[in-house]
Amino acid sequence: MKILHTSDWQIGRIFRFADDDTLGALQAERLEVIRRLGLLARQENVTHVLVAGDVYEHETPTERTLHQPMERMRQFPDVRWHLIPGNHDADTPDGVWARLLREGAVPENVTVHRQPGPVVLDESENAWLLPAVLQRRHVLADLTAYMDDAPTPPDALRIGLAHGSVTGFGNGEEAEHNPVAIDRAKKAGLTYLALGDWHGFCQIDARTAYSGTPETDRFTTGGGGGGEALIVTLSGPRAEPQITRHRTGKYVWKKLDDVTLTKADDIHALEARVRGIAPDNPGSVLVWLAVSGLLSVDDLALYESAIVRRLSGAVACLRLSGAPHLSAGLDDLERFGTGGAVRLAAEGLLARAQAGGEEGAIAADALQRLFLFWNEVGGQAA
């Protein structure tokens, strides 16, 4: 038997760093990935998709956001979708699940598990689902503990579904809320424990794994940022499950926090590095650059042109923290001529910048802007 394990869709999530166009594209893709999950299930001949919590970002989404994931799942009537509440969309009296069921908006092929206890998943395979259900955002008790004594028929496939933090697995204070025992699968005799809450794939042991979010939603310096779903093959109640990772995300999020620029070659190398993240589709890349360094007037103009303008137009989103600073001296002021108001202003700004302090930093920034503007207009400003 195969199942598809996914979690942390967080429909309606807001990305505050993004402009309106980028935000709209990111939110749309979090919905579009549901279609890719359905197609993956069909491709792998999977009937049951287990969604381990946080379908929604908020407990009170707008009416349209409330219905959007349901309508995407409705498009796959041959797939059974099994949902549990997460910490973002806990099953509160007036929360998303109560609203959906009150409105009769849950499709026939979608099951929202609102009570703990064994549920027949697939009678022909003797497969039983044991869901853990969050009714508040944070609880201190381990809601998977009941699985230890939950009765199922002999030789059943016992599949746990939960949303929380595995204790003692390097997640520090997060494990204080919604804890999951690290050995729950062993203690409860589970064939597989499908977890949600961590946004990147993480396999705890042979029978326990986090799927991560199917569409990446955070900048990382390495891997582990999500964009995957898991196909889990269950060969028997005591056989170790076979876990296969499948790429489902469109966007690649990357953080480069080691960018120091001192010359033109550094700028060209940075541009090539970013374009190389997804050379066939740079529009699928969101990149966060932490930039520092000192550049000459000409190299600073190159940085503005190649990185701030061209590269930001090539990728889906370019997020910058920090910036290279201008390295300028008296010789550079010759660009403004030998006299005139602009030359006098530049001399004054350079003197203040070289004096240092808070005013010096402001003056340096102003002088940098003046050089860039002068380059843009070709020295023809009045």
N, C-alpha and C positions, 0 to 999 in steps of 0.2 A: 504494500500500500504506500502511496505517496501523498504527502501533504505539502502545501505551500505555506511558509511561515513568513509573516511580515508584521510590521508594527510602526507606530509613531508617524502616522501620516500627517497629523497636525494641520488639518485643512483650516484655512483662514489665518495662517501665521503671518505676522507682520515683521518685515525686515526693515528696521528703522534707518539703516545706512543707505538703503536703495532709493533712487528716484522713482517717480510714479510709473514710468515705463518699465523699469527693471522689476519693481515690486509686482506689477501686474503679470509680467512674464513668469516670475518665480511662483506666484500663487496659482497661476493657470497650470503650470507643470506639475504641481503637487496633486492636482486633480487628474491630469492626463496620465500620470503614472499608474493610477488605478486601472486604466484600460490596458496598460502594458502588463500589469499583474494578471489581469484576466486572460490576456493572450498567452502569457507564460504558462498559466495553469492549463490552458487548452493544449499548448504545445507539448507539455509534459504529461498529459492525460491525468491531470489532478482534478479531483472533484471537490476537495475541501481546502479552503483558504482560511488560515487562522491568523487573525489580526490581534496582536497582543497589546491592545490599549492605545490610547491617544489618537483616536481617529480624528478628533477635533482639537484645535488649539485652545479653545475657550469653552467654558460651560454655557455661555450665552451667545452663541453665534447669531448672525443675522438670519432671517428666514431663508434667503437664497443660499447662504453658506450651509445652513442646516441640511438642505435637501440635495446639495450637489453631489456628495459622495454616494448617497443612496441611489441616485439616478445613474451614476457611473456603474455601480454594481448591478443594477437592474439590467443593464445591457448584456450581462452574461448569465442567462437563466440556467445554463448547464453547469454552473459553478455554485457551490454552496459557500457562503461567506459567514464566518463565525467571529463575532466581535465581542470584546469585553471592554468595560470602562478603564480608563487610565487615570493618572493623577491630574491631567489637564481637562479631562471630560468625565469626572467621577459621576457615579449614578446618584445624584442628589434629587430630592423630590421635584424640583422644578428645572432640572438640568436637561441636557440635550436628549437623553434617552427617553425620559418621561414625555418630553414634547413630541418626539418622533412617534412614539407609540400612541399617544393621545390623538395625533393627527392621522393615524393609520398610514404613515409614510414609509414604513419599513417594507421593502419588497419581499415577496414570498421566498426568494432564494437567499435571504439574509436573516441570520439569527443573532439577536442581541442577548447574550447570557448575563442575566441580572441576579442570579442566585448561584451560590456555590453548590457543588454536588455533581456526581457522575451523570453524564448525559450520553445517550447512544449517538456516536458520530457516524458509524457505518456498520450496520448490523451484519452484513455479509462478511465483513472483515473482523468482526468481534472487536471493533474499535470504540473506545469510550473516551470522552473528553471530560477533563476535570478543570473547570474554570475557577479562577480566583477573581473576586469582584470588589473593586474599590467603590465605596459609597461616600468617601471623603477624599479630599486631595492628598492628605497625609494621614497615615495610621502608624502606630508603633508596633502593632502585632503582625506576625507573619501570616498572611491570609492563605498561604499555601499549606499550612500545617495540617489542615483537615484532610489533605490528600493521603496522609499516612494510613488512615483508617477507612478511607472511602471504599465501599464495597463495589466490586465489579466481578463479572463472571470469571471462571477459571480460564487461564491462558489468554486473557483479553489484552489488547494493546491499550495501555493506559497513557493518555497524552495530557500533560498538564499545560495550562495556558494562564500566564500571569504577567503582571506589570509591576516592577519594583526593582530594588537594588540588591544584588547578591552580597551578603555580608562576608567580609574578610577577603575580598577580591580586589583590593587596591582602589576602592572607590571612597574611602575615607568617611567623612561626615554624611555623605549622601545616603549611606546605608542605614542611618538612623530613622529614615522615613521609608515606609513600605518595604520592610526588609524581606528577603527571601533567603532561606537557609542554603548554604553552599552545597550541602549534600541532600537537598530535598528529593532529587530524582532517585537516589539510592534508597533513602528512607521510605519513600512512598511507592517503591517498585514501579517507577514510571519508565515507560519505553522511551519517552522523549518529553522534555520540558521546554516549551516555547515561551521565551521571555521578551518583554518590551520594556522600554525606558531608556536604555543606552542607545545612542543614535548611530553608533558604528557596530559592525559585526564583532561579536566576541563569543568565543566558545569557552564555556566554563569547564565542562568535562565532556566525556563522550556522549552524554545524553542531555546536555543542557546548553542552550545557546541563545544569544541575543541576535536577532536578524538585523538590527539597525533600521534606520528609516530608508524607504525605497527611493527617495529623492534627497540628495545631500542638502544640508541646511546650515553648514557652518564651515568656516575657514580652518584648515589644518596645515601644518607644516609637513606632515607625512601622509600616511594612509589612515584608514579607520574613520573616515568621515561619512560613511553611509553610502546610499545609492545602490543598495543591493536587496535582494530577497533570497530566501533559502528554499530549495527543494529538498525535502527530507524523506528518504526512503526507509520504510519500516518493514523489515523482513520477518519479524517475529517479536513476541513480548520480551524475550531475553537477548535477542541479537542487538548488537550496537547499531544505532541508526546511521545511515549514510547521509551526510550533510553536504550539499552542493550549493555553492554561492553563484548567483546569477546577477549580472549587472542589469539594473532597471532604471537608473537615474540618467537624466539628460545632462545636467550641469556638473561641471568639475570646479570645485572650490579649492583654492590654493593660497596659502599665506607664505610670503617670502620676507623674512624678518632679518635678513643679513645683507641688505643692499647698501653698499657704500660706493658712492660715485665720486671719482676724482678726475676723470678724463673722458674724452669722446669714446674710446674703446669700451669703457665700462657701460656707457649708455647703449651702445650697439649690442653689447653682450646681454644686457638686461632685456632689451626688446626681443632678441632672439630667444632668450630663455622663456619669456612669457608666451611668445608665439609657439614655442615648442611644446607647451603643455598639451595642446590638442591641435596639432598642425593642420589637420583636415577640417577642423571646425572650431576656430578660435571664438566664434560667437557662443560657444557652450561653456566658456571659461569665466569664472568670477575670481579675480585675483586681488589680494590685499598686499600692498607693498609698504614696508617700513623702510623709508629712504633716509639716508644721511650722506654727508660728504661735502666737499668744497669744489666748485666748478668755476672755470674762467667764464668771462662774459659770453664768448662764442659757444662754449660747451653747455652753458646754462640755457641758451637759446635752443640748442639742439635737444636738450632734455625736454623743454616745453613742447617742441615740435614732435619729436619721436615718441615720447612717453605720454605726456599729458593730453596731447591731441590725437595723434594717429593711433596709438595703442588703445586709448580709451574708446575709440570708435570701432576697433577690431573686436574687442572682447565684450562679453555681456555686461560686465561691471568692473571698473577699475577703482579700487578703494586705496587712497593714499594716506599714510600717516607719516608725518615728518616730511622733509624736503631737503634737497641739496642747497647749500648756501653759496652766495656769491663770493668769489675770491677776486677782489678788484683793488687796483692801486691807482696812483696818479697817472700812469701811462694810459690806463683805460679811459680816463676822462677826455683824452684827445678825440674820442668819437663824437663828442658834443661840440667840437670846434674850440677855438682859442678864447672865445668870449661869448657874451650873451646870457640871457636869463637862465636857460637850461644848464649851461656850464656852471654858472654860479650856484645854482641849486644843487647840482651834483657835487660840487666841491664841499658845500656845507654838509650834505648828507654823509659824504665820505669821512669828513673830519669827526662828525658825531659818532659814526659807526666805529671808527678806530678808537674812540674814547671808551667804548664798552658800556656796560651797564644796561639797564632797561631801556633807556632812551636810545642807546647805541644799537640795540637789537631792532627797535622800531625803525631807526634810520637806515640800517642795513637792508631791511625788508623793502623800505621805500626806494632805496637806490637800486635794488634788484629789479623792482617793478619798472623803474625809470629806464634802465638799460634794455629790458625786454620790450617795452613800448617803443623805444627809439629804434631798436632793430626791426620791429614790425613795420613802422612807418618809413623806414629807410632814411632816417635822419631828416625828414622833411617837415617835422612839426614846427609850429611857430614858436 
